[in-house]
């Protein structure tokens, strides 16, 4: 037996620090996740910062904490950008799909671009936000339930698959991130909306916190050393990659 839920006409807004997250139903209803169903999440609070230049990867390797030698078209990386004192300025997913892209909260794009731009010019790297993508989260519970695309989803952590229209990567525990071309977003989300399985970013955020996954806000930028967030126990920090800013 499943309670029929009618989606809100306008998403409900919830503010954490200065960041606005959303729900499409009441908070209580959204957090009542059915383990037999899959869910798509509207992650409009995330954006894309694109790096262009022949030496973009070499440049970024010296800026972030992860080892970008592991980055391929089939595997993404998660990394932190730190200041000279080693405190975190931002956390980001780094993907190689039609170029090098950083996925991070929209309210962190400008300050991250500014921090990287100070040295990017020396390597002839151009940085710019790319608004041409809609970002969704996907929670895979049941392979027999509705899926956003007809494909076999990789269960290996950090695995990435893509087509010309979308890129998908596995963040672990059955959570996936999709970057979808803007002109495809309505078609992409429609089946989930029709089945009341389209949820907001606050619920996604809550599910990530339950897995001890944190985010940096403008208010917490530059406050935490990586080990305070236990990043040294994850692939965010590579101890054999060589030097990087804030090491």
C-alpha positions, 0 to 999 in steps of 0.5 A, a space after each residue: 500500500 502506497 500513499 498517493 502524494 500530490 506534488 506541490 505546484 511550486 517547490 517549497 524553499 528551505 534555507 540552510 545558511 544562505 543556500 536555498 534547498 527545495 522539497 516538492 512535497 512536505 518534508 515528512 513525505 519526502 523523507 519517507 523513502 520507499 525502499 522499493 522505488 527509485 527517485 530523481 532529485 532536482 539539484 538546481 543548487 549545483 552548477 558547472 565550472 568549466 576549464 578550457 586549455 591544453 594544460 587544464 588537467 596539469 594545472 588542476 593537478 597542482 590545485 586540488 587534493 585528489 589525484 587527477 591521474 585517476 580521472 578518465 571518461 569512465 571515472 570521475 574524481 572528488 577533490 577539495 580546493 584549499 587555501 595556502 593554510 590548508 583550509 578547505 575553500 570548496 569541495 567538488 566533483 571533477 569529470 572529464 566529459 566534453 572537456 574538464 568540468 567541476 560540479 559544485 554548488 552555484 553559490 560557490 562558483 564565483 569564489 572558486 573561479 576567482 581562487 583558481 583564476 589567480 594562477 590559471 592565467 599563467 597556464 593559459 587556462 580559461 574558467 567559466 560557468 557553463 549554464 547549459 546543463 541541468 543537474 539531477 540526483 538519482 537514487 537507485 533502489 530497484 532495477 525493476 522500477 522506473 529509470 531515467 535512462 535505459 542503461 546498466 548503472 555501474 555499481 563501482 564507486 566513481 564509475 562514469 557513463 555518458 552519451 552526447 546528451 548526458 553524463 552520469 557518475 556513481 557517488 556510492 551507496 546507489 546515489 548517482 549524479 546526472 548532468 543533462 543537456 538543458 533541452 532534454 531536462 523536461 523529458 528526462 524528469 517527466 516519468 518521475 514527476 508523473 509517478 510522484 518520484 521526483 523529489 527536492 534537493 533538501 531530501 538529497 542533502 539529508 540522505 547525503 548527511 546520513 552517509 557522513 557526506 558534507 558540503 562547504 557553504 559560503 559561510 564555512 569556506 576557509 574554516 575546516 582542515 580536510 582531516 576535520 571532515 575525515 577527508 583523509 579517509 576518502 579519495 578526496 585526499 591523495 597522499 602520493 600525487 605530489 604537491 598541491 596548494 595548501 598541502 
